[in-house]
Amino acid sequence: MTSYIAIDWGSTNLRAWYYRQGECCDERRSEAGVTRLNGRTPAEVFASVTDGWPVNELPVVMAGMVGSNAGWLSVPYLSCPVALNEIASRLTRVEDKAWIVPGLSVNRPDNQNVMRGEETQLLGAAQLAPGTYYVMPGTHCKWVRAEGGTIADFRTVLTGELHHILLKHSLIGAGLPTQRPDVQAFQAGLETGAADSSLLARLFEVRAAHVLGSRPRESVSDFLSGLLIGHEVALMAKEFMQSAAQPLTVIGGRSLAERYLSALKLVGLPAQWLDGDRAFRHGMRSIADELDH
């Protein structure tokens, strides 16, 4: 069984795992994402987070924004459609210290998209939960279509980022008290967003509803979340998915994944959940296995 080091290096955080004979014997976390280096170089952060690990003896594989033009080294994207089994053979070496996984891209007149980090989750998901469609919630949610081990197409929806911007930097969230969980508000938002294509017109109503006293001011965040996710899922089910015959897989943390599972159920799409960390680590293991051969 392979011994290796895997690093998930994103914009704001970094996670690293040391595996010996297939078993994780140490795990480390850092807030030194590529946008939070605080004056240090990526090489210095790498040395700090792997201190004491046998980085000169084992394969070290990194994925995520570390391979972007804002990261350690700008690694070219692989253009879709692309076979997932090509990823392990298209790694880029950085300073004789580690390998960086390439991201994926789509560059067509009707769709221009990129991803970094999610491709490694997809590599793991293809083995743990093989299927045709994957939804990957997050700040920038990815909707992915696979065909027999090949990533055929994907799109990105900025639902998470839009929720944050509207709540923190727009009139919608101005002057609100601390928000509290509200399942009913979220569900109401889901139903509204999924049923109404006029999302732009609905957004101001999020503010008007609490100003007029018809919705608790503490529940605005959950209603807005439901509104955006409901609209996203209904739109993508119609515009992106060619068939709903097979269950799709939601890849991510449980809390956010459950919101998407609720939205998918509302629009009549069967779905299953796969933990994002599990998918990522499984994908990294498959890459490390290839390097070991």
N, C-alpha and C positions, 0 to 999 in steps of 0.2 A: 504493500500500500504506500502511496506517495507521501513524502514529507515535503512541506513547502510553506511559504508565507504568502498570505493573501491580504490585499489592502484595498478598501473601498474609500477612495479619496474624492470627496465632493467639494462643492463650493464653500460650505460652512463647517463641515465636520470631516473627520477621518476615523476609520475603524480598521484595525489590523488584527489578524489571527495567525497564530503559529501552529502548524499541524505537524505532528510527528507520527509517522506510520498511520496516517488517516485519522488520527484523533487530535482534537484541538486541545493543546496543553497550555495555551496562554492567549488572552485577548486584551487588546488595549484600545482606548478611545481618546480622541483629542478634538478640540475645537479649532485646530489649525487647518481648516479647509483652505483651498487655494486662494480664496479672497480674504483670508484671515491669518496670513503668515506673520504679521506684526514685525516686519523688517527682516525676518529670517528667509533664507533661500529654501526652496523645496528640498534640496539635498540635506540641509541642516535639520529640517523637520523630520525627514526620513530617518536620519541617523538617530534622532532623539526617540522617535516612536518605536524603532526596532532595536534599541540599545540592549545588548545582551543576547540577542537572537543570532543564529548562525546564517546571516545574510550572504556570506561569501561561500557557503557550502550548499545552500538550497535554492531552488527556483523561487524568485519573488515576483508575484504577479499583481499588478495594480490596475484598477479600472475606475472610471468616473471622470470628473472634470480635471484630474491631474493630466489628462491627455489633451486638454483643450488649449486654445491659444492664450488662455489666462493661467494655464497650469505649468507643470515642469517642462513639458515638451509637447509641441503641437503635433499630434498624431493624425494622419489622414483618416478620413471616414471610409468605410466600405459601402459602396453604393448598392442599394436594394434594387431588384431582388438579390439576396445573398444567402448561401447555404450556411447554417449555423456552424457546421463542422469546419468551415473555412477560418473561423475566428482564431483558433489556436495557432494556425500557421501564418497569421498575418500580424503578429505582435511586433512592437517596436522596442528596441533596447534603449535604455536611458543611462548614460554615464557608467556603463558596466555594473550597474547596481540592481536593476530590475527590468522587468518587461511590462509594457503598457498595452492594455487591450484597446483595439481600435473601436471607435463608435460607428454607428450606422447612419446613412443618409438616404434621402429621397430627393431627387432633383428633376422634377417634371414641371411643365407649365401649369398643371392643375394642383401641384402639391410639392412644396419645398420644405423639407424637414430634416432635423438632425436629432440624434440621441447619443448620450454617453453614460455608461453605467447600466442602463436598462438592458443593453444587449447581453450582458453577462447574466442578468436575471432571466432573460428569455432562454439562454442556453441551458440554464438549470431547469426552467419550467418545461421546456420541451421534453425533458426526461422524467420529471416528476408529475407533470399534468399535461400530457400532449393534447393538443387541440388546434383549432383553427383561429380563434380570436382570443386576444389577451387585452385586458384593461389594466393600466398601471397608474393608479392614482398618486397624486403628489402635487407639488407646486405647479408643475406642468404635466398634466395627465397624458399618458400615451395610450393610443388605441392601435393595436397591432393585428395584422392579418398574416397568418402563417400558412404555408402549403407544403406539407411533406418534408419538414425539416428545413424549409427555406422561409426567411422573412420576406414576404412579398411586398408589403406596404405598411405604412404607419402614418398616423397623424397626431398632432399635439394640440391639446386644449388647455388654455391658461386659467382654468377654473380656480385652482388654489391661490395663485398669485392675484387674480382679480378679486377674490374674496378679501384677501389681506388689504389690497389697495383701497377698496371701497369702504371697508370698515375702519381703517386707520388713517386714510388720507383723503376722504371725501366727505361731503355733507351728510351722507347716509349714516356715518358713524359718529358724527360730531356731537359731543356732549353726552354720550351714552354712559351709563353706569357700568360697573363690572358685569360682564355677561355670564349667564348661567346656562347649564344644559337644559334643553327643553325639547323633548322628543316630539311633542305635539306640534310645536312650531316648525321643527325640521320637516315633519311629515306634510304639514300644510304647504311649506315651501316646495317640497318635492312635487306635490300634486299640481301646484300652480305652474311651476317651471316646465313640467313634462307636458302639460296640456296647452300651453300658450306659446306660440312662436314669437310673440312680440316682447322679447326679453328686455330690450332697451326701454320700452314704455313701462315695464313692470318695476324696473329698478328704483325709480323715484318713489313708487308706492311703498317701498320698504321703509323709507323715512316717513312718509305721510301717515302710514298706518299707526306708528307709535306716537306721532305728534297729535293725531286725532284720538288717541286713547284706545284704538281697537286692537292693538297688540302690545304686550308688555315690553318696556324699553330694555329689559334684561334679556329678552329672547330674540333680539334682532339678528345676532350672529348666526344662530341656528336656523332661523327662517331664511336668511340670505344664503347660507350654505345649501339648504334644501332647494331653493330656487335655482341656484347656479348648477348644482349637480343634476337636478331633475331635467333642466333644459339641455345640458350637455348630453346626458344619456339618451334622451328622446331624439335629439338631433343626430347623434352619431349612429344610433341604431337604424335610423332612416337613411342617412347619407353615406355611411362607411361600411356597414355590415351587409354583405351580399346574401347571407343566409343565416338563419337562427336555428338551423336544424341541430347543431351540436352545441352543448353547453360551453360557454366561454369561461375563462379563468380570470379572476381579479387577483393581481399580484401586488402585495403591499402589507403595511401594518394593519393589525386587526381593526382598530378603531375607524380609520378612514375607509378601509375595505368594506366594513359593514354598512357604511353610508351608501356606497356604490351598489352593494348587493341589494339594498332596499330599493334603490332607484331602478335597478335592472328588473327586479321582481315586479315593480309597479308597471313597467312597460311590457311585461310578459316575456322576458328573456331569462332562461335558466342559466345559473352561474354558480361557480365554485370558488372558494378562496384558497390561495397559496401564500404562505408567509413570505414576504419579500426578502428577509434575511436568509431564510432557508433556500430560496431560489438562487440568490446571489452566491452563497457559499457552495452550493452544488455546482453552479456554473464554473466557479473558480477551480473547484476540484477537477472538473473534466478538462480544463485548460492545463492545469498542473500535471495531470496524468499524461497528456500529450507531450509536454515538455520532458517528462521523465523517460519517454520511450526513445 
